[in-house]
Amino acid sequence: MTDKQESTDFKTMTSTSLLEGLKDPNNQVIWRNFVERYRPMLERYARRFGLGAADAQDAAQVTLIAFNDSYRQGKYDREKGRLRVWLFGIARNQIRGVVRKRAKQEFQAAQSDSQTDFFARITDEDEMEKAWEAEWRQAVLQNCLEEVRQEFDAKTIQAFEMFAWKGRPATEVGEELGMSPNAIFICKHRVMKRIRELLPKMEEIW
């Protein structure tokens, strides 16, 4: 099987199957696919808390490597928590570490307690967990949409993304695509129905 074929198959692999593949340290295809699936979400999560692009990329990479190391050492127990719970714990600690370092530098430079306000907000456990759940849900929905793109014509998908995903008015979208507002609503209904059907499957995969 070629790398391209394995990469394509990966999109429908469950997290359990993916983790089984990670047990082999020489399986670089599985590792690349693992990174491809989770790194974008980890980077977006880090950016939510003010990290720049470089810091967010570093936090995501270290999170994935730390998880992989712990997993291969047998520290990850699926029965004690799903993959997203473990990734959250590692990501949270990495982000806190980056922000702690930055807050300390800012404080030393400004010599003002006001510079630590941002750090005080980011350490709120409830805030970080809610943001994580939102990013995870967004990633799952995005994968549903990628699947749906293969099932509907391009114009239907474009109408859905412009109207439902980006929130543009139906009349404006219709004028741009040469469709009636009612047709735009129908596109949204059809695509949303299919996404709801796919959602349980994608949640299981992730």
Stockholm file with secondary structure:
# STOCKHOLM 1.0

chainA/1-206         MTDKQESTDFKTMTSTSLLEGLKDPNNQVIWRNFVERYRPMLERYARRFGLGAADAQDAAQVTLIAFNDSYRQGKYDREKGRLRVWLFGIARNQIRGVVRKRAKQEFQAAQSDSQTDFFARITDEDEMEKAWEAEWRQAVLQNCLEEVRQEFDAKTIQAFEMFAWKGRPATEVGEELGMSPNAIFICKHRVMKRIRELLPKMEEIW
#=GR chainA/1-206 SS CCHHHHHHHHTTCCHHHHHHHHTSTTCHHHHHHHHHHHHHHHHHHHHHTTCCHHHHHHHHHHHHHHHHHHHHTTCCCGGGCCHHHHHHHHHHHHHHHHHHHHHHHHHHHHCCGGGGHHHHHHTCHHHHHHHHHHHHHHHHHHHHHHHHHTTSCHHHHHHHIIIIISCCCHHHHHHHHTCCHHHHHHHHHHHHHHHHHHHHHHHHHC
#=GC SS_cons         CCHHHHHHHHTTCCHHHHHHHHTSTTCHHHHHHHHHHHHHHHHHHHHHTTCCHHHHHHHHHHHHHHHHHHHHTTCCCGGGCCHHHHHHHHHHHHHHHHHHHHHHHHHHHHCCGGGGHHHHHHTCHHHHHHHHHHHHHHHHHHHHHHHHHTTSCHHHHHHHIIIIISCCCHHHHHHHHTCCHHHHHHHHHHHHHHHHHHHHHHHHHC
//
